[in-house]
Amino acid sequence: MGDARMTAAKLLMRVANGGAYSNILLDHTFDAGDLSQRDKAFAAALFYGVAERQLTLDYVIKQNSSLPFAKLDKNAVVVLRMGLYQLLYMPSVPESAAVNESVKLCKRLRLYHAVGFVNGFLRGFIRKGKQINLDGLDDADRLSVEYSCPKRLTEKWTAEYGADNARKILEASLGAPPVFARVNTLKVSEQELCDILKKDGVKAEVFKKLSGCIRLEKTGDIEKTRAFKDGLFHIQDVSSQLCCLTLRPIVNETVIDICAAPGGKSFTMAELMGNNGRVISMDLYEQRVNLIAQGAERLGLRIVEPRVNNAVCYNGDLPQADRVLCDVPCSCLGTIRRKPEIKYKEEDVSELPRLQRAILEISARYVKAGGTLVYSTCTLSRAENEDVAEDFARTHDDFAPIVQPLPYPDADNSSMRTVFPEKDGGDGFFTAAFRRVK
């Protein structure tokens, strides 16, 4: 497992130094490397685990270190986090291995000055019973340490959604996220697809809560499977699928997907339409539009029309549409379990609602009288969700909020719908539905 630990360490150091999103880094590293499947699985578990538990691990370091945290070598801290994570959250790793491999890792990374400190720290933590002391913390701080989430977010979610929903969000943010796929029902049924995937070693089962959806495990390199190459499915989270069902496109309609790349929602909507009608699928960058085109071709969705388009500028060449999906750029707080580093970045997102309102304003101009407009995000933030939707409704008497019932258990029947992330369900998501009345 030495190479797996080295791989995880290098990736964690890149993320710590402002590298790309964790999932992108990991995919690129695995594509370029030659780790065995077993080592890939271990590296991925260690990499994602340390990333998502970073705040908790740093709390333990600060509580047990004789040196101030700020003075510790940043790369040595990465090794220490990895050792602690193995001790606390990977019971299959013997304590001796967690310590000894951390020491070896220091040497391989030429962190010779940190060898004694890392060795002594980890052995001392074991002697103390590997306890995390939460005494004296208030509720927000306790949640922050327990779920490794910054206090600003635990306070925000508690204030905006209540204590129960806040804990639900936090619980779902940890652990391996579920992987879902949308079945290309133009070609295959849910059960038929599961049977085909199983022959390629992919564990797949019908997701009974939602028609046309399956859940995947042990996916491996799923893009190499026969089912993927034959266009029998595309990867899409349940909440994203529900967003498409909120728009409710039907046969022979014209649909515009404003911010579409990489195309998952456009593909699902084209399938819901029976591949009859038009789905104009747009994005700002040509490279991302090419991804839409490639996906539509693989799935055999001839009604998807990929186009380069700037969402904040009105395009007079576009037709008036029966339905418009306005899925805007957002802070992505509903997808933390897939990109755990998001929660640690204290980026200024105060300008996002302004951009979101601007895109929504332009999107509304493409909706024909009697048509449907859906505003959506994959975040959990009232400023980006309810506030934007309510502001739009207040300033547009030509649009009326509408309820779009969903074929999903316990779905909230209101015009504005927040889907909270679930351990075995979808990511956090928000939709607001409107009809153009004049």
LOPAFI-735214 format. One record per residue (C-alpha): residue in three letters; x, y, z. Coordinates in steps of 0.02 Angstrom, whole numbers, plus 50000, padded with zeros to 5 digits. Layout:
ALAXYZ...
//
This chain:
MET500005000050000GLY501535011450001ASP501205018249827ALA499365020749870ARG499835031250022MET501105041149921THR499785044449788ALA498535050349918ALA499845061350002LYS500355070149842LEU498545073249793LEU498115080049966MET499605091749956ARG499005098249788VAL497255101349856ALA498005110050009ASN498995121349894GLY497475126549793GLY497425112649664ALA495925107149562TYR494365098949632SER494735082549720ASN493705071649602ILE494575078849448LEU496305076749524LEU495965058849574ASP495265053949403HIS496755061449311THR497995053249428PHE497225036049411ASP497125037749221ALA498975042049212GLY499605029749344ASP499785010949357LEU499085007049529SER498174990549551GLN496294991149578ARG496584987049762ASP497825001249782LYS496685013249688ALA495265009149807PHE496375011849959ALA497105028049891ALA495385034749848ALA494685030350020LEU496155038450108PHE496175053749995TYR494305057450007GLY494235052650190VAL495615064650242ALA494895078350133GLU493155077050208ARG493755074850389GLN495115088150381LEU494345099850509THR494105085750635LEU495875079450606ASP496595096850629TYR495605098850790VAL496415082850855ILE498145089050803LYS497885105750891GLN497265097051049ASN498725084951059SER500215094250985SER501565102151092LEU501915114150948PRO500725127750884PHE499765121650732ALA500265136850629LYS502115132550650LEU501965114750588ASP502635110450414LYS501125110050296ASN501665094050211ALA502025085750378VAL500255090450430VAL499595081050277VAL500535065350332LEU499905067550509ARG498115069350448MET498305053250348GLY498995043750498LEU497595050050611TYR496265045950483GLN496875028050473LEU496865026750663LEU495135034350684TYR494145029250530MET494995014250446PRO494814999550564SER495534987650433VAL497234996250453PRO498224989950605GLU498785003850722SER500604998950698ALA500425000250509ALA499615017450522VAL501105023750623ASN502505014850532GLU501865019150358SER501685037450409VAL503495037650464LYS504035029450300LEU503005042250205CYS503905056550291LYS505555049250236ARG504985046250056LEU504385064250048ARG506045069950123LEU505195077250276TYR506615070950386HIS506365084750512ALA504595078650546VAL504945059950567GLY505145060350757PHE503665072050782VAL502465061750675ASN503015045550757GLY502865052350933PHE501215061050901LEU500335045850829ARG500995033950962GLY500475046251098PHE498735047651024ILE498565028651029ARG499135028251212LYS497775041051255GLY496445029451184LYS496185038951019GLN494885050151102ILE494225066451028ASN493815078151173LEU492295089151135ASP492085095951312GLY491725114451323LEU491135116651143ASP489495125451104ASP488215117250988ALA488875125150829ASP490695120950870ARG490235103250920LEU489345100350755SER490825108150666VAL492075095950743GLU490935080850741TYR490525082650555SER492115091550500CYS491185106650434PRO491645124950463LYS490635133650599ARG490025146850476LEU489095132950383THR488415123950535GLU487725140650597LYS487065145250425TRP486125128950397THR485435128550574ALA484785146350556GLU484075143850380TYR483395126050388GLY483255121650572ALA484285110050682ASP483555093650615ASN483855097750432ALA485565104950472ARG486085088450552LYS485365078950404ILE486435089350286LEU487975086350392GLU487685067650411ALA487495065650224SER489085075550190LEU490215061650256GLY490625044850179ALA490635038350002PRO489255046749901PRO487985035649812VAL488145034549624PHE486585035049517ALA486275033349332ARG484825038349220VAL484275023849111ASN484105027648926THR482345020648920LEU482315023248732LYS483465008148722VAL483314997648879SER482334994949040GLU483034997449215GLN483164978849254GLU483894974649083LEU485254987749110CYS485664981049283ASP485854963549211ILE487004969849072LEU488084979849193LYS488284965049310LYS489094955349168ASP490434969049165GLY490714967549353VAL489714982949401LYS488524980949547ALA486884988949493GLU485114988649560VAL483474997049516PHE483175012549624LYS481375009349673LYS481005027149727LEU481155034049551SER480695026749383GLY482105026349257CYS483465027149390ILE484725014149449ARG486045014349586LEU487825008749552GLU489225001749660LYS490974995649618THR490905005549458GLY492755004249414ASP493095012249246ILE491265012449197GLU491565021849034LYS492395006148966THR490864995348992ARG489854989448844ALA488284997248917PHE489085014548924LYS489805013448749ASP488115007848683GLY487285023148760LEU486165013748881PHE486375026349023HIS487215042149086ILE487805045949262GLN486605058049348ASP486185061049530VAL484395057949586SER484125076249632SER484675081649459GLN483445069249384LEU482065076449493CYS482495093749427CYS482115087549250LEU480475080049310THR480035096849388LEU480155104949215ARG479075090549147PRO479505091548960ILE478385081448843VAL478425075248664ASN478645087948522GLU478995102848634THR480425115248619VAL481515115348776ILE482995126648815ASP484305121348941ILE485225137548981CYS486795131649074ALA486835113649016ALA488605106649016PRO489065092649031GLY487295088848974GLY486515076649097LYS484895086249117SER484735089048929PHE484945070348900THR483625065649029MET482405078348959ALA482665071948782GLU482305054248842LEU480745060048935MET480185067748769GLY480395051348679ASN481755059148569ASN480415069748483GLY480475088748485ARG481955100348519VAL483145102048667ILE484285116948640SER485735113348757MET486905128048789ASP488495132948878LEU489735147348873TYR491265137348822GLU491485127548661GLN492475113748747ARG491025110548867VAL489765111348724ASN490775097748637LEU490505086748790ILE488635088948768ALA488755084348584GLN489785068748621GLY488585062948756ALA487045065648648GLU487835056048505ARG488305041448618LEU486535040648686GLY485735042448514LEU484795058348563ARG484585067048396ILE483445080848466VAL484835088248576GLU485565103748491PRO487195109248575ARG487585127848560VAL488855140348626ASN487895154248713ASN488175167548846ALA486795165548975VAL486845183749032CYS486595190748857TYR484915189348766ASN485065179148606GLY483775184348477ASP484165169148369LEU483405157348498PRO481575152348479GLN480215155048607ALA480155138948708ASP478815128648791ARG479975125348937VAL481605133348996LEU482785126149126CYS483865139149212ASP485125128949312VAL486335142549368PRO488135142849429CYS488105141849619SER489135138549776CYS488785119649758LEU488485117049945GLY487305102749905THR488735092449830ILE490005093349971ARG490105074449987ARG490755073649808LYS491945088449823PRO492355089850010GLU493595104049987ILE492135115649943LYS491655117450126TYR493375123550178LYS493525137150047GLU493015154050116GLU492755161549945ASP491675177049929VAL490055170749852SER489085186549888GLU489055191049703LEU488295174449650PRO486475179649681ARG486725194749568LEU487365183449428GLN485975170849460ARG484635184349449ALA485395190849287ILE485355173449207LEU483575170649268GLU483015187349196ILE483705182849024SER483045164949033ALA481275171249066ARG481285180548900TYR481385164048805VAL479785156948883LYS478225157948775ALA476525162548848GLY475875147648945GLY477635140348953THR478595133949105LEU480185140949183VAL481185131549315TYR482585139849414SER483765127649499THR485395126049595CYS486385112049677THR486695122449833LEU485915124650005SER485875143350033ARG484335154350047ALA485255169049969GLU485515158949810ASN483875149549815GLU482285156549894ASP482885174549893VAL483245174249705ALA481605165249664GLU480565176549776ASP481365192149703PHE480955185949528ALA479145182349574ARG478965199349657THR479585208849504HIS478735198449367ASP476855198849363ASP476935189749197PHE477525174049288ALA476585164449422PRO477345151649541ILE476655134149507VAL476725117249593GLN477475103349488PRO477095086849579LEU478495074049579PRO478355054949566TYR479495053249717PRO479075047849896ASP478785062350018ALA479165075549886ASP478705092849947ASN477225099449847SER477645117849835SER478235129449697MET479935131049783ARG480675114349832THR482265110749930VAL482905092949919PHE484025089350067PRO485455077050040GLU485175059450103LYS486435046050147ASP485685034350018GLY484845047249907GLY485165062849807ASP486235078149834GLY485595094649902PHE484595103749769PHE483355117949746THR482025121249614ALA480755135049589ALA479425132949454PHE478465146849363ARG477205148149222ARG477135162649103VAL475365169349117LYS475485183848993
//
